[in-house]
Amino acid sequence: MQYTAPDAAETLLLAWRRTSRHGSPQPPVRLRGLTPQSRYRDARTGAVHHAAVLTEYGMHLDLPPGDWSSAAVHLIRETEG
């Protein structure tokens, strides 16, 4: 589930896994509605991601093992200059 501000300055990604499939890889999650050519900073970790990578290839969330594992990722667009 993704919530994005109308101006795409921030987005919140909520992800969960209903059941754990032993040995199955976790596919990346592709985000939508981001400003192309921009960079977004993860508010928790400080990691910076390019919008093009997040929309084309996605983000690996590395959910913890177990049923109903979840993660929340808050991304904030960095200002230019």
C-alpha positions as CSV (number, residue, x, y, z in Angstrom):
1,M,0.0,0.0,0.0
2,Q,1.5,3.4,-1.0
3,Y,0.3,6.8,0.0
4,T,1.9,9.8,-1.9
5,A,1.4,13.5,-1.2
6,P,-0.3,15.4,-4.1
7,D,2.9,17.2,-4.9
8,A,4.9,13.9,-4.6
9,A,7.2,15.5,-2.0
10,E,6.6,12.5,0.4
11,T,5.4,8.9,0.1
12,L,4.7,6.3,2.7
13,L,5.0,2.6,1.8
14,L,3.3,0.0,4.0
15,A,4.2,-3.6,3.1
16,W,3.4,-6.9,4.7
17,R,3.7,-10.6,3.9
18,R,0.6,-12.7,4.7
19,T,2.4,-16.0,5.0
20,S,6.1,-16.9,4.8
21,R,6.9,-19.1,1.8
22,H,10.1,-20.9,2.8
23,G,12.8,-20.4,0.2
24,S,10.9,-18.0,-1.9
25,P,12.7,-14.8,-2.7
26,Q,11.0,-11.5,-1.8
27,P,10.4,-9.5,-5.0
28,P,11.2,-5.8,-5.0
29,V,8.2,-3.4,-4.6
30,R,7.8,-0.8,-7.4
31,L,6.7,2.6,-6.3
32,R,4.4,4.9,-8.3
33,G,3.7,8.6,-8.5
34,L,7.2,9.8,-7.7
35,T,8.8,12.9,-9.3
36,P,11.0,11.7,-12.1
37,Q,14.7,12.8,-11.9
38,S,14.3,13.3,-8.1
39,R,16.0,11.6,-5.2
40,Y,14.1,10.4,-2.1
41,R,15.6,10.0,1.4
42,D,14.4,7.3,3.7
43,A,13.4,9.1,6.9
44,R,14.4,6.2,9.2
45,T,17.7,5.1,7.6
46,G,18.9,8.2,5.7
47,A,19.4,6.1,2.6
48,V,18.9,8.0,-0.7
49,H,17.1,6.4,-3.6
50,H,16.6,7.7,-7.1
51,A,13.0,7.9,-8.3
52,A,13.8,6.2,-11.5
53,V,15.2,3.1,-9.7
54,L,12.3,3.0,-7.3
55,T,9.7,3.1,-10.1
56,E,11.5,0.9,-12.7
57,Y,13.3,-1.7,-10.5
58,G,11.7,-1.3,-7.1
59,M,12.9,-1.4,-3.5
60,H,13.9,-4.5,-1.6
61,L,12.2,-4.3,1.8
62,D,13.9,-7.2,3.6
63,L,10.9,-8.1,5.7
64,P,11.7,-10.1,8.8
65,P,11.0,-13.8,8.7
66,G,7.6,-15.0,9.8
67,D,3.9,-14.6,9.0
68,W,2.5,-11.1,8.8
69,S,5.9,-9.5,8.9
70,S,5.6,-5.8,8.0
71,A,7.5,-2.6,7.2
72,A,6.8,1.1,6.9
73,V,9.0,3.2,4.7
74,H,8.7,7.0,4.7
75,L,10.4,8.7,1.7
76,I,11.0,12.4,1.5
77,R,12.0,14.1,-1.8
78,E,15.3,15.9,-1.5
79,T,15.4,19.5,-2.6
80,E,17.7,20.4,-5.5
81,G,20.6,22.7,-5.0
